[in-house]
Every structure is written in structure tokens, then in C-alpha cells.
Amino acid sequence: MEKVEVSICVGSSCHLKGSRDVIEQARNEISRLHLQDKVELKAAFCFGQCGHDGVTVKVNDKIIPGLTPEKIASLFEEEILPLTK
């Protein structure tokens, strides 16, 4: 099975909106859910969603804008976990 690719924007706009905290929370979720062998976490530059509040994340080919550290757990439950089964 291929790993689920989770790319978190670290471009200027997302950096200012807290991408560092989003990355840290994503790392925590990967560890908590024991997904180290199933999820590849990456940094990326601009997905063209700068007008949204929050940070933009790409899960495989799906772009999800407007994320905050508080929304990462639900992102994993709703979007990422189903892709790892």
C-alpha cells in the first residue's frame, strides 16, 4: 500500500496563519494514531488558497483550506484514516 501523502503549505501566507503549529499537531496525530508507516508528512509551497482563513493542506490530490491546529484531529479522522485502511 502506498503512503497517504499529507502536504502542509509553508508559504508566506500560511506561515503567518500558523503552519508551524499545524505541522506539529499533524505530527502528534500521526504518532497518536500509529500512522508512521502509512502517512508521509511534507511541507509544500502555495496551493493558491491564500484567501482562506487558516492553513491549506493537501491530502494526496485533495486540497483542504482553512485548517487550524484544532481542526487537525478531525482532518485525520475524516480524511486521512479512511485512506490508510
PDB file with SEQRES, HELIX, SHEET and CRYST1 records, atoms N, CA, C and O in Angstrom:
SEQRES   1 A   85  MET GLU LYS VAL GLU VAL SER ILE CYS VAL GLY SER SER          
SEQRES   2 A   85  CYS HIS LEU LYS GLY SER ARG ASP VAL ILE GLU GLN ALA          
SEQRES   3 A   85  ARG ASN GLU ILE SER ARG LEU HIS LEU GLN ASP LYS VAL          
SEQRES   4 A   85  GLU LEU LYS ALA ALA PHE CYS PHE GLY GLN CYS GLY HIS          
SEQRES   5 A   85  ASP GLY VAL THR VAL LYS VAL ASN ASP LYS ILE ILE PRO          
SEQRES   6 A   85  GLY LEU THR PRO GLU LYS ILE ALA SER LEU PHE GLU GLU          
SEQRES   7 A   85  GLU ILE LEU PRO LEU THR LYS                                  
HELIX    1 AA1 SER A   12  LEU A   16  1                                   5    
HELIX    2 AA2 SER A   19  ARG A   32  1                                  14    
HELIX    3 AA3 PRO A   69  LYS A   71  5                                   3    
HELIX    4 AA4 ILE A   72  LEU A   75  1                                   4    
HELIX    5 AA5 PHE A   76  ILE A   80  3                                   5    
HELIX    6 AA6 LEU A   81  THR A   84  5                                   4    
SHEET    1 AA1 4 VAL A  39  ALA A  44  0                                        
SHEET    2 AA1 4 VAL A   4  CYS A   9  1                                        
SHEET    3 AA1 4 VAL A  55  VAL A  59 -1                                        
SHEET    4 AA1 4 LYS A  62  LEU A  67 -1                                        
CRYST1    1.000    1.000    1.000  90.00  90.00  90.00 P 1           1          
ATOM      1  N   MET A   1       0.838  -1.179   0.000  1.00  0.00           N  
ATOM      2  CA  MET A   1       0.000   0.000   0.000  1.00  0.00           C  
ATOM      3  C   MET A   1       0.887   1.247   0.000  1.00  0.00           C  
ATOM      4  O   MET A   1       1.864   1.341   0.742  1.00  0.00           O  
ATOM      5  N   GLU A   2       0.516   2.189  -0.848  1.00  0.00           N  
ATOM      6  CA  GLU A   2       1.250   3.452  -0.870  1.00  0.00           C  
ATOM      7  C   GLU A   2       0.870   4.290   0.344  1.00  0.00           C  
ATOM      8  O   GLU A   2      -0.236   4.194   0.877  1.00  0.00           O  
ATOM      9  N   LYS A   3       1.820   5.111   0.758  1.00  0.00           N  
ATOM     10  CA  LYS A   3       1.554   6.006   1.883  1.00  0.00           C  
ATOM     11  C   LYS A   3       0.609   7.124   1.450  1.00  0.00           C  
ATOM     12  O   LYS A   3       0.607   7.546   0.293  1.00  0.00           O  
ATOM     13  N   VAL A   4      -0.183   7.587   2.395  1.00  0.00           N  
ATOM     14  CA  VAL A   4      -1.018   8.769   2.171  1.00  0.00           C  
ATOM     15  C   VAL A   4      -0.082   9.976   2.277  1.00  0.00           C  
ATOM     16  O   VAL A   4       0.648  10.123   3.257  1.00  0.00           O  
ATOM     17  N   GLU A   5      -0.115  10.827   1.269  1.00  0.00           N  
ATOM     18  CA  GLU A   5       0.755  11.995   1.256  1.00  0.00           C  
ATOM     19  C   GLU A   5      -0.001  13.203   1.792  1.00  0.00           C  
ATOM     20  O   GLU A   5      -1.014  13.615   1.228  1.00  0.00           O  
ATOM     21  N   VAL A   6       0.500  13.764   2.884  1.00  0.00           N  
ATOM     22  CA  VAL A   6      -0.108  14.936   3.510  1.00  0.00           C  
ATOM     23  C   VAL A   6       0.893  16.087   3.395  1.00  0.00           C  
ATOM     24  O   VAL A   6       1.936  16.091   4.048  1.00  0.00           O  
ATOM     25  N   SER A   7       0.552  17.056   2.556  1.00  0.00           N  
ATOM     26  CA  SER A   7       1.429  18.210   2.333  1.00  0.00           C  
ATOM     27  C   SER A   7       0.809  19.434   2.991  1.00  0.00           C  
ATOM     28  O   SER A   7      -0.357  19.756   2.760  1.00  0.00           O  
ATOM     29  N   ILE A   8       1.599  20.107   3.808  1.00  0.00           N  
ATOM     30  CA  ILE A   8       1.127  21.293   4.529  1.00  0.00           C  
ATOM     31  C   ILE A   8       1.846  22.512   3.972  1.00  0.00           C  
ATOM     32  O   ILE A   8       3.074  22.550   3.904  1.00  0.00           O  
ATOM     33  N   CYS A   9       1.059  23.507   3.576  1.00  0.00           N  
ATOM     34  CA  CYS A   9       1.637  24.716   2.998  1.00  0.00           C  
ATOM     35  C   CYS A   9       2.466  25.471   4.039  1.00  0.00           C  
ATOM     36  O   CYS A   9       2.027  25.693   5.167  1.00  0.00           O  
ATOM     37  N   VAL A  10       3.671  25.856   3.628  1.00  0.00           N  
ATOM     38  CA  VAL A  10       4.529  26.682   4.483  1.00  0.00           C  
ATOM     39  C   VAL A  10       4.893  27.989   3.767  1.00  0.00           C  
ATOM     40  O   VAL A  10       5.862  28.658   4.126  1.00  0.00           O  
ATOM     41  N   GLY A  11       4.097  28.337   2.748  1.00  0.00           N  
ATOM     42  CA  GLY A  11       4.304  29.602   2.049  1.00  0.00           C  
ATOM     43  C   GLY A  11       4.061  30.778   2.986  1.00  0.00           C  
ATOM     44  O   GLY A  11       3.622  30.594   4.121  1.00  0.00           O  
ATOM     45  N   SER A  12       4.338  31.952   2.523  1.00  0.00           N  
ATOM     46  CA  SER A  12       4.276  33.156   3.370  1.00  0.00           C  
ATOM     47  C   SER A  12       2.941  33.315   4.084  1.00  0.00           C  
ATOM     48  O   SER A  12       2.908  33.518   5.298  1.00  0.00           O  
ATOM     49  N   SER A  13       1.844  33.225   3.345  1.00  0.00           N  
ATOM     50  CA  SER A  13       0.524  33.439   3.935  1.00  0.00           C  
ATOM     51  C   SER A  13       0.208  32.373   4.979  1.00  0.00           C  
ATOM     52  O   SER A  13      -0.215  32.695   6.090  1.00  0.00           O  
ATOM     53  N   CYS A  14       0.410  31.104   4.626  1.00  0.00           N  
ATOM     54  CA  CYS A  14       0.118  30.027   5.582  1.00  0.00           C  
ATOM     55  C   CYS A  14       1.083  30.049   6.771  1.00  0.00           C  
ATOM     56  O   CYS A  14       0.705  29.709   7.892  1.00  0.00           O  
ATOM     57  N   HIS A  15       2.313  30.448   6.520  1.00  0.00           N  
ATOM     58  CA  HIS A  15       3.266  30.559   7.625  1.00  0.00           C  
ATOM     59  C   HIS A  15       2.745  31.557   8.662  1.00  0.00           C  
ATOM     60  O   HIS A  15       2.794  31.308   9.866  1.00  0.00           O  
ATOM     61  N   LEU A  16       2.248  32.683   8.168  1.00  0.00           N  
ATOM     62  CA  LEU A  16       1.724  33.704   9.074  1.00  0.00           C  
ATOM     63  C   LEU A  16       0.435  33.250   9.762  1.00  0.00           C  
ATOM     64  O   LEU A  16       0.095  33.750  10.835  1.00  0.00           O  
ATOM     65  N   LYS A  17      -0.278  32.309   9.153  1.00  0.00           N  
ATOM     66  CA  LYS A  17      -1.529  31.805   9.723  1.00  0.00           C  
ATOM     67  C   LYS A  17      -1.308  30.595  10.631  1.00  0.00           C  
ATOM     68  O   LYS A  17      -2.271  30.025  11.144  1.00  0.00           O  
ATOM     69  N   GLY A  18      -0.036  30.194  10.836  1.00  0.00           N  
ATOM     70  CA  GLY A  18       0.244  29.162  11.817  1.00  0.00           C  
ATOM     71  C   GLY A  18       0.590  27.787  11.281  1.00  0.00           C  
ATOM     72  O   GLY A  18       0.313  26.785  11.939  1.00  0.00           O  
ATOM     73  N   SER A  19       1.189  27.717  10.098  1.00  0.00           N  
ATOM     74  CA  SER A  19       1.509  26.400   9.531  1.00  0.00           C  
ATOM     75  C   SER A  19       2.447  25.589  10.427  1.00  0.00           C  
ATOM     76  O   SER A  19       2.376  24.360  10.448  1.00  0.00           O  
ATOM     77  N   ARG A  20       3.305  26.257  11.151  1.00  0.00           N  
ATOM     78  CA  ARG A  20       4.222  25.529  12.041  1.00  0.00           C  
ATOM     79  C   ARG A  20       3.447  24.745  13.109  1.00  0.00           C  
ATOM     80  O   ARG A  20       3.771  23.594  13.400  1.00  0.00           O  
ATOM     81  N   ASP A  21       2.434  25.372  13.681  1.00  0.00           N  
ATOM     82  CA  ASP A  21       1.606  24.697  14.691  1.00  0.00           C  
ATOM     83  C   ASP A  21       0.770  23.582  14.073  1.00  0.00           C  
ATOM     84  O   ASP A  21       0.542  22.553  14.708  1.00  0.00           O  
ATOM     85  N   VAL A  22       0.313  23.779  12.835  1.00  0.00           N  
ATOM     86  CA  VAL A  22      -0.445  22.747  12.137  1.00  0.00           C  
ATOM     87  C   VAL A  22       0.441  21.529  11.882  1.00  0.00           C  
ATOM     88  O   VAL A  22       0.006  20.391  12.059  1.00  0.00           O  
ATOM     89  N   ILE A  23       1.678  21.770  11.467  1.00  0.00           N  
ATOM     90  CA  ILE A  23       2.630  20.672  11.238  1.00  0.00           C  
ATOM     91  C   ILE A  23       2.866  19.914  12.539  1.00  0.00           C  
ATOM     92  O   ILE A  23       2.857  18.683  12.550  1.00  0.00           O  
ATOM     93  N   GLU A  24       3.073  20.623  13.610  1.00  0.00           N  
ATOM     94  CA  GLU A  24       3.321  19.983  14.906  1.00  0.00           C  
ATOM     95  C   GLU A  24       2.121  19.132  15.334  1.00  0.00           C  
ATOM     96  O   GLU A  24       2.290  18.016  15.826  1.00  0.00           O  
ATOM     97  N   GLN A  25       0.930  19.655  15.149  1.00  0.00           N  
ATOM     98  CA  GLN A  25      -0.267  18.901  15.517  1.00  0.00           C  
ATOM     99  C   GLN A  25      -0.434  17.678  14.614  1.00  0.00           C  
ATOM    100  O   GLN A  25      -0.857  16.621  15.083  1.00  0.00           O  
ATOM    101  N   ALA A  26      -0.110  17.806  13.333  1.00  0.00           N  
ATOM    102  CA  ALA A  26      -0.182  16.664  12.415  1.00  0.00           C  
ATOM    103  C   ALA A  26       0.811  15.582  12.844  1.00  0.00           C  
ATOM    104  O   ALA A  26       0.492  14.394  12.805  1.00  0.00           O  
ATOM    105  N   ARG A  27       1.994  15.986  13.246  1.00  0.00           N  
ATOM    106  CA  ARG A  27       2.979  15.019  13.764  1.00  0.00           C  
ATOM    107  C   ARG A  27       2.434  14.292  14.989  1.00  0.00           C  
ATOM    108  O   ARG A  27       2.603  13.081  15.129  1.00  0.00           O  
ATOM    109  N   ASN A  28       1.784  15.036  15.865  1.00  0.00           N  
ATOM    110  CA  ASN A  28       1.196  14.434  17.064  1.00  0.00           C  
ATOM    111  C   ASN A  28       0.125  13.408  16.698  1.00  0.00           C  
ATOM    112  O   ASN A  28       0.063  12.335  17.299  1.00  0.00           O  
ATOM    113  N   GLU A  29      -0.715  13.732  15.718  1.00  0.00           N  
ATOM    114  CA  GLU A  29      -1.771  12.808  15.299  1.00  0.00           C  
ATOM    115  C   GLU A  29      -1.187  11.551  14.653  1.00  0.00           C  
ATOM    116  O   GLU A  29      -1.662  10.444  14.905  1.00  0.00           O  
ATOM    117  N   ILE A  30      -0.175  11.720  13.836  1.00  0.00           N  
ATOM    118  CA  ILE A  30       0.480  10.561  13.209  1.00  0.00           C  
ATOM    119  C   ILE A  30       1.014   9.631  14.286  1.00  0.00           C  
ATOM    120  O   ILE A  30       0.859   8.413  14.190  1.00  0.00           O  
ATOM    121  N   SER A  31       1.629  10.185  15.289  1.00  0.00           N  
ATOM    122  CA  SER A  31       2.161   9.387  16.395  1.00  0.00           C  
ATOM    123  C   SER A  31       1.047   8.749  17.216  1.00  0.00           C  
ATOM    124  O   SER A  31       1.095   7.557  17.520  1.00  0.00           O  
ATOM    125  N   ARG A  32       0.048   9.543  17.570  1.00  0.00           N  
ATOM    126  CA  ARG A  32      -1.057   9.059  18.403  1.00  0.00           C  
ATOM    127  C   ARG A  32      -1.811   7.912  17.737  1.00  0.00           C  
ATOM    128  O   ARG A  32      -2.237   6.965  18.399  1.00  0.00           O  
ATOM    129  N   LEU A  33      -1.971   8.011  16.414  1.00  0.00           N  
ATOM    130  CA  LEU A  33      -2.731   7.002  15.677  1.00  0.00           C  
ATOM    131  C   LEU A  33      -1.844   5.892  15.091  1.00  0.00           C  
ATOM    132  O   LEU A  33      -2.326   5.006  14.386  1.00  0.00           O  
ATOM    133  N   HIS A  34      -0.548   5.959  15.396  1.00  0.00           N  
ATOM    134  CA  HIS A  34       0.426   4.961  14.917  1.00  0.00           C  
ATOM    135  C   HIS A  34       0.408   4.841  13.394  1.00  0.00           C  
ATOM    136  O   HIS A  34       0.322   3.742  12.846  1.00  0.00           O  
ATOM    137  N   LEU A  35       0.491   5.983  12.724  1.00  0.00           N  
ATOM    138  CA  LEU A  35       0.434   6.017  11.266  1.00  0.00           C  
ATOM    139  C   LEU A  35       1.784   6.293  10.612  1.00  0.00           C  
ATOM    140  O   LEU A  35       1.837   6.656   9.437  1.00  0.00           O  
ATOM    141  N   GLN A  36       2.867   6.127  11.353  1.00  0.00           N  
ATOM    142  CA  GLN A  36       4.189   6.446  10.830  1.00  0.00           C  
ATOM    143  C   GLN A  36       4.497   5.701   9.532  1.00  0.00           C  
ATOM    144  O   GLN A  36       5.182   6.242   8.664  1.00  0.00           O  
ATOM    145  N   ASP A  37       4.005   4.476   9.386  1.00  0.00           N  
ATOM    146  CA  ASP A  37       4.275   3.688   8.188  1.00  0.00           C  
ATOM    147  C   ASP A  37       3.234   3.900   7.092  1.00  0.00           C  
ATOM    148  O   ASP A  37       3.361   3.351   5.997  1.00  0.00           O  
ATOM    149  N   LYS A  38       2.201   4.699   7.385  1.00  0.00           N  
ATOM    150  CA  LYS A  38       1.105   4.854   6.425  1.00  0.00           C  
ATOM    151  C   LYS A  38       0.930   6.273   5.909  1.00  0.00           C  
ATOM    152  O   LYS A  38       0.252   6.486   4.904  1.00  0.00           O  
ATOM    153  N   VAL A  39       1.538   7.254   6.590  1.00  0.00           N  
ATOM    154  CA  VAL A  39       1.367   8.655   6.211  1.00  0.00           C  
ATOM    155  C   VAL A  39       2.733   9.304   6.040  1.00  0.00           C  
ATOM    156  O   VAL A  39       3.617   9.168   6.885  1.00  0.00           O  
ATOM    157  N   GLU A  40       2.883  10.012   4.922  1.00  0.00           N  
ATOM    158  CA  GLU A  40       4.107  10.784   4.677  1.00  0.00           C  
ATOM    159  C   GLU A  40       3.760  12.258   4.794  1.00  0.00           C  
ATOM    160  O   GLU A  40       2.964  12.777   4.012  1.00  0.00           O  
ATOM    161  N   LEU A  41       4.354  12.933   5.768  1.00  0.00           N  
ATOM    162  CA  LEU A  41       4.102  14.347   6.023  1.00  0.00           C  
ATOM    163  C   LEU A  41       5.156  15.172   5.292  1.00  0.00           C  
ATOM    164  O   LEU A  41       6.355  14.922   5.418  1.00  0.00           O  
ATOM    165  N   LYS A  42       4.691  16.161   4.523  1.00  0.00           N  
ATOM    166  CA  LYS A  42       5.592  17.000   3.735  1.00  0.00           C  
ATOM    167  C   LYS A  42       5.232  18.469   3.915  1.00  0.00           C  
ATOM    168  O   LYS A  42       4.110  18.814   4.288  1.00  0.00           O  
ATOM    169  N   ALA A  43       6.201  19.315   3.644  1.00  0.00           N  
ATOM    170  CA  ALA A  43       5.952  20.753   3.550  1.00  0.00           C  
ATOM    171  C   ALA A  43       5.847  21.098   2.069  1.00  0.00           C  
ATOM    172  O   ALA A  43       6.496  20.470   1.232  1.00  0.00           O  
ATOM    173  N   ALA A  44       5.038  22.088   1.752  1.00  0.00           N  
ATOM    174  CA  ALA A  44       4.863  22.495   0.359  1.00  0.00           C  
ATOM    175  C   ALA A  44       4.671  24.006   0.297  1.00  0.00           C  
ATOM    176  O   ALA A  44       4.401  24.658   1.305  1.00  0.00           O  
ATOM    177  N   PHE A  45       4.816  24.538  -0.898  1.00  0.00           N  
ATOM    178  CA  PHE A  45       4.611  25.970  -1.081  1.00  0.00           C  
ATOM    179  C   PHE A  45       3.360  26.234  -1.895  1.00  0.00           C  
ATOM    180  O   PHE A  45       3.134  25.588  -2.918  1.00  0.00           O  
ATOM    181  N   CYS A  46       2.575  27.143  -1.465  1.00  0.00           N  
ATOM    182  CA  CYS A  46       1.361  27.702  -2.042  1.00  0.00           C  
ATOM    183  C   CYS A  46       0.529  26.770  -2.923  1.00  0.00           C  
ATOM    184  O   CYS A  46       0.966  26.297  -3.972  1.00  0.00           O  
ATOM    185  N   PHE A  47      -0.666  26.538  -2.451  1.00  0.00           N  
ATOM    186  CA  PHE A  47      -1.676  25.802  -3.203  1.00  0.00           C  
ATOM    187  C   PHE A  47      -2.694  26.762  -3.813  1.00  0.00           C  
ATOM    188  O   PHE A  47      -3.711  26.327  -4.354  1.00  0.00           O  
ATOM    189  N   GLY A  48      -2.425  28.070  -3.729  1.00  0.00           N  
ATOM    190  CA  GLY A  48      -3.307  29.061  -4.323  1.00  0.00           C  
ATOM    191  C   GLY A  48      -4.595  29.294  -3.541  1.00  0.00           C  
ATOM    192  O   GLY A  48      -5.603  29.709  -4.113  1.00  0.00           O  
ATOM    193  N   GLN A  49      -4.567  29.033  -2.252  1.00  0.00           N  
ATOM    194  CA  GLN A  49      -5.758  29.184  -1.409  1.00  0.00           C  
ATOM    195  C   GLN A  49      -5.558  30.272  -0.354  1.00  0.00           C  
ATOM    196  O   GLN A  49      -6.135  30.201   0.731  1.00  0.00           O  
ATOM    197  N   CYS A  50      -4.759  31.255  -0.664  1.00  0.00           N  
ATOM    198  CA  CYS A  50      -4.358  32.264   0.319  1.00  0.00           C  
ATOM    199  C   CYS A  50      -5.515  33.102   0.853  1.00  0.00           C  
ATOM    200  O   CYS A  50      -5.381  33.710   1.914  1.00  0.00           O  
ATOM    201  N   GLY A  51      -6.636  33.152   0.158  1.00  0.00           N  
ATOM    202  CA  GLY A  51      -7.773  33.953   0.597  1.00  0.00           C  
ATOM    203  C   GLY A  51      -8.546  33.353   1.755  1.00  0.00           C  
ATOM    204  O   GLY A  51      -9.383  34.026   2.355  1.00  0.00           O  
ATOM    205  N   HIS A  52      -8.279  32.102   2.075  1.00  0.00           N  
ATOM    206  CA  HIS A  52      -8.985  31.428   3.160  1.00  0.00           C  
ATOM    207  C   HIS A  52      -8.311  31.707   4.501  1.00  0.00           C  
ATOM    208  O   HIS A  52      -7.108  31.959   4.565  1.00  0.00           O  
ATOM    209  N   ASP A  53      -9.097  31.658   5.560  1.00  0.00           N  
ATOM    210  CA  ASP A  53      -8.519  31.688   6.896  1.00  0.00           C  
ATOM    211  C   ASP A  53      -7.827  30.356   7.119  1.00  0.00           C  
ATOM    212  O   ASP A  53      -8.220  29.349   6.530  1.00  0.00           O  
ATOM    213  N   GLY A  54      -6.815  30.335   7.951  1.00  0.00           N  
ATOM    214  CA  GLY A  54      -6.140  29.085   8.281  1.00  0.00           C  
ATOM    215  C   GLY A  54      -5.164  28.632   7.215  1.00  0.00           C  
ATOM    216  O   GLY A  54      -4.892  29.340   6.246  1.00  0.00           O  
ATOM    217  N   VAL A  55      -4.648  27.434   7.421  1.00  0.00           N  
ATOM    218  CA  VAL A  55      -3.575  26.850   6.618  1.00  0.00           C  
ATOM    219  C   VAL A  55      -4.173  25.852   5.626  1.00  0.00           C  
ATOM    220  O   VAL A  55      -5.151  25.169   5.929  1.00  0.00           O  
ATOM    221  N   THR A  56      -3.573  25.779   4.443  1.00  0.00           N  
ATOM    222  CA  THR A  56      -4.032  24.832   3.428  1.00  0.00           C  
ATOM    223  C   THR A  56      -3.211  23.551   3.490  1.00  0.00           C  
ATOM    224  O   THR A  56      -1.984  23.577   3.588  1.00  0.00           O  
ATOM    225  N   VAL A  57      -3.925  22.432   3.430  1.00  0.00           N  
ATOM    226  CA  VAL A  57      -3.303  21.104   3.463  1.00  0.00           C  
ATOM    227  C   VAL A  57      -3.775  20.344   2.235  1.00  0.00           C  
ATOM    228  O   VAL A  57      -4.923  20.480   1.812  1.00  0.00           O  
ATOM    229  N   LYS A  58      -2.888  19.547   1.668  1.00  0.00           N  
ATOM    230  CA  LYS A  58      -3.246  18.689   0.542  1.00  0.00           C  
ATOM    231  C   LYS A  58      -3.093  17.242   0.989  1.00  0.00           C  
ATOM    232  O   LYS A  58      -2.014  16.831   1.417  1.00  0.00           O  
ATOM    233  N   VAL A  59      -4.178  16.466   0.889  1.00  0.00           N  
ATOM    234  CA  VAL A  59      -4.166  15.046   1.232  1.00  0.00           C  
ATOM    235  C   VAL A  59      -4.248  14.293  -0.092  1.00  0.00           C  
ATOM    236  O   VAL A  59      -5.282  14.300  -0.758  1.00  0.00           O  
ATOM    237  N   ASN A  60      -3.141  13.642  -0.465  1.00  0.00           N  
ATOM    238  CA  ASN A  60      -2.988  13.071  -1.800  1.00  0.00           C  
ATOM    239  C   ASN A  60      -3.277  14.178  -2.812  1.00  0.00           C  
ATOM    240  O   ASN A  60      -2.465  15.093  -2.944  1.00  0.00           O  
ATOM    241  N   ASP A  61      -4.395  14.135  -3.529  1.00  0.00           N  
ATOM    242  CA  ASP A  61      -4.689  15.170  -4.522  1.00  0.00           C  
ATOM    243  C   ASP A  61      -5.797  16.120  -4.097  1.00  0.00           C  
ATOM    244  O   ASP A  61      -6.199  16.985  -4.874  1.00  0.00           O  
ATOM    245  N   LYS A  62      -6.293  15.973  -2.885  1.00  0.00           N  
ATOM    246  CA  LYS A  62      -7.400  16.801  -2.404  1.00  0.00           C  
ATOM    247  C   LYS A  62      -6.869  17.984  -1.590  1.00  0.00           C  
ATOM    248  O   LYS A  62      -6.165  17.798  -0.598  1.00  0.00           O  
ATOM    249  N   ILE A  63      -7.212  19.195  -2.020  1.00  0.00           N  
ATOM    250  CA  ILE A  63      -6.786  20.409  -1.323  1.00  0.00           C  
ATOM    251  C   ILE A  63      -7.848  20.793  -0.306  1.00  0.00           C  
ATOM    252  O   ILE A  63      -9.032  20.884  -0.628  1.00  0.00           O  
ATOM    253  N   ILE A  64      -7.403  21.017   0.939  1.00  0.00           N  
ATOM    254  CA  ILE A  64      -8.306  21.352   2.040  1.00  0.00           C  
ATOM    255  C   ILE A  64      -7.798  22.647   2.690  1.00  0.00           C  
ATOM    256  O   ILE A  64      -6.810  22.624   3.423  1.00  0.00           O  
ATOM    257  N   PRO A  65      -8.463  23.764   2.426  1.00  0.00           N  
ATOM    258  CA  PRO A  65      -8.031  25.038   3.013  1.00  0.00           C  
ATOM    259  C   PRO A  65      -8.653  25.283   4.384  1.00  0.00           C  
ATOM    260  O   PRO A  65      -9.591  24.594   4.787  1.00  0.00           O  
ATOM    261  N   GLY A  66      -8.118  26.270   5.091  1.00  0.00           N  
ATOM    262  CA  GLY A  66      -8.745  26.770   6.310  1.00  0.00           C  
ATOM    263  C   GLY A  66      -8.509  25.952   7.565  1.00  0.00           C  
ATOM    264  O   GLY A  66      -9.345  25.958   8.468  1.00  0.00           O  
ATOM    265  N   LEU A  67      -7.388  25.248   7.642  1.00  0.00           N  
ATOM    266  CA  LEU A  67      -7.143  24.408   8.817  1.00  0.00           C  
ATOM    267  C   LEU A  67      -6.364  25.145   9.895  1.00  0.00           C  
ATOM    268  O   LEU A  67      -5.501  25.979   9.622  1.00  0.00           O  
ATOM    269  N   THR A  68      -6.704  24.803  11.127  1.00  0.00           N  
ATOM    270  CA  THR A  68      -6.006  25.301  12.305  1.00  0.00           C  
ATOM    271  C   THR A  68      -5.552  24.078  13.089  1.00  0.00           C  
ATOM    272  O   THR A  68      -6.014  22.971  12.813  1.00  0.00           O  
ATOM    273  N   PRO A  69      -4.662  24.249  14.057  1.00  0.00           N  
ATOM    274  CA  PRO A  69      -4.235  23.084  14.856  1.00  0.00           C  
ATOM    275  C   PRO A  69      -5.410  22.342  15.486  1.00  0.00           C  
ATOM    276  O   PRO A  69      -5.370  21.120  15.631  1.00  0.00           O  
ATOM    277  N   GLU A  70      -6.459  23.084  15.860  1.00  0.00           N  
ATOM    278  CA  GLU A  70      -7.620  22.470  16.499  1.00  0.00           C  
ATOM    279  C   GLU A  70      -8.424  21.583  15.547  1.00  0.00           C  
ATOM    280  O   GLU A  70      -9.179  20.720  15.994  1.00  0.00           O  
ATOM    281  N   LYS A  71      -8.267  21.787  14.256  1.00  0.00           N  
ATOM    282  CA  LYS A  71      -9.027  21.019  13.260  1.00  0.00           C  
ATOM    283  C   LYS A  71      -8.263  19.797  12.742  1.00  0.00           C  
ATOM    284  O   LYS A  71      -8.813  19.015  11.965  1.00  0.00           O  
ATOM    285  N   ILE A  72      -7.020  19.623  13.154  1.00  0.00           N  
ATOM    286  CA  ILE A  72      -6.196  18.545  12.598  1.00  0.00           C  
ATOM    287  C   ILE A  72      -6.699  17.166  13.015  1.00  0.00           C  
ATOM    288  O   ILE A  72      -6.682  16.244  12.199  1.00  0.00           O  
ATOM    289  N   ALA A  73      -7.142  16.997  14.250  1.00  0.00           N  
ATOM    290  CA  ALA A  73      -7.638  15.688  14.690  1.00  0.00           C  
ATOM    291  C   ALA A  73      -8.820  15.251  13.833  1.00  0.00           C  
ATOM    292  O   ALA A  73      -8.888  14.092  13.424  1.00  0.00           O  
ATOM    293  N   SER A  74      -9.752  16.164  13.554  1.00  0.00           N  
ATOM    294  CA  SER A  74     -10.903  15.788  12.723  1.00  0.00           C  
ATOM    295  C   SER A  74     -10.481  15.554  11.271  1.00  0.00           C  
ATOM    296  O   SER A  74     -11.071  14.716  10.589  1.00  0.00           O  
ATOM    297  N   LEU A  75      -9.477  16.276  10.794  1.00  0.00           N  
ATOM    298  CA  LEU A  75      -8.941  16.020   9.451  1.00  0.00           C  
ATOM    299  C   LEU A  75      -8.441  14.582   9.355  1.00  0.00           C  
ATOM    300  O   LEU A  75      -8.724  13.886   8.380  1.00  0.00           O  
ATOM    301  N   PHE A  76      -7.705  14.143  10.360  1.00  0.00           N  
ATOM    302  CA  PHE A  76      -7.192  12.778  10.357  1.00  0.00           C  
ATOM    303  C   PHE A  76      -8.329  11.769  10.427  1.00  0.00           C  
ATOM    304  O   PHE A  76      -8.320  10.773   9.703  1.00  0.00           O  
ATOM    305  N   GLU A  77      -9.309  12.016  11.292  1.00  0.00           N  
ATOM    306  CA  GLU A  77     -10.432  11.076  11.442  1.00  0.00           C  
ATOM    307  C   GLU A  77     -11.271  10.983  10.165  1.00  0.00           C  
ATOM    308  O   GLU A  77     -11.663   9.889   9.759  1.00  0.00           O  
ATOM    309  N   GLU A  78     -11.545  12.122   9.534  1.00  0.00           N  
ATOM    310  CA  GLU A  78     -12.468  12.165   8.404  1.00  0.00           C  
ATOM    311  C   GLU A  78     -11.804  11.914   7.053  1.00  0.00           C  
ATOM    312  O   GLU A  78     -12.399  11.269   6.189  1.00  0.00           O  
ATOM    313  N   GLU A  79     -10.597  12.407   6.856  1.00  0.00           N  
ATOM    314  CA  GLU A  79      -9.971  12.360   5.533  1.00  0.00           C  
ATOM    315  C   GLU A  79      -8.818  11.355   5.423  1.00  0.00           C  
ATOM    316  O   GLU A  79      -8.685  10.666   4.412  1.00  0.00           O  
ATOM    317  N   ILE A  80      -7.992  11.277   6.460  1.00  0.00           N  
ATOM    318  CA  ILE A  80      -6.744  10.514   6.331  1.00  0.00           C  
ATOM    319  C   ILE A  80      -6.898   9.066   6.765  1.00  0.00           C  
ATOM    320  O   ILE A  80      -6.474   8.162   6.045  1.00  0.00           O  
ATOM    321  N   LEU A  81      -7.496   8.825   7.925  1.00  0.00           N  
ATOM    322  CA  LEU A  81      -7.658   7.457   8.406  1.00  0.00           C  
ATOM    323  C   LEU A  81      -8.361   6.532   7.395  1.00  0.00           C  
ATOM    324  O   LEU A  81      -7.907   5.405   7.192  1.00  0.00           O  
ATOM    325  N   PRO A  82      -9.448   6.974   6.761  1.00  0.00           N  
ATOM    326  CA  PRO A  82     -10.094   6.079   5.791  1.00  0.00           C  
ATOM    327  C   PRO A  82      -9.159   5.669   4.632  1.00  0.00           C  
ATOM    328  O   PRO A  82      -9.327   4.594   4.055  1.00  0.00           O  
ATOM    329  N   LEU A  83      -8.195   6.508   4.301  1.00  0.00           N  
ATOM    330  CA  LEU A  83      -7.269   6.200   3.208  1.00  0.00           C  
ATOM    331  C   LEU A  83      -6.184   5.207   3.619  1.00  0.00           C  
ATOM    332  O   LEU A  83      -5.479   4.665   2.769  1.00  0.00           O  
ATOM    333  N   THR A  84      -6.054   4.972   4.920  1.00  0.00           N  
ATOM    334  CA  THR A  84      -4.999   4.068   5.403  1.00  0.00           C  
ATOM    335  C   THR A  84      -5.494   2.651   5.591  1.00  0.00           C  
ATOM    336  O   THR A  84      -4.707   1.770   5.937  1.00  0.00           O  
ATOM    337  N   LYS A  85      -6.757   2.410   5.376  1.00  0.00           N  
ATOM    338  CA  LYS A  85      -7.337   1.066   5.629  1.00  0.00           C  
ATOM    339  C   LYS A  85      -7.303   0.204   4.386  1.00  0.00           C  
ATOM    340  O   LYS A  85      -7.746  -0.944   4.419  1.00  0.00           O  
TER     341      LYS A  85                                                      
END                                                                             
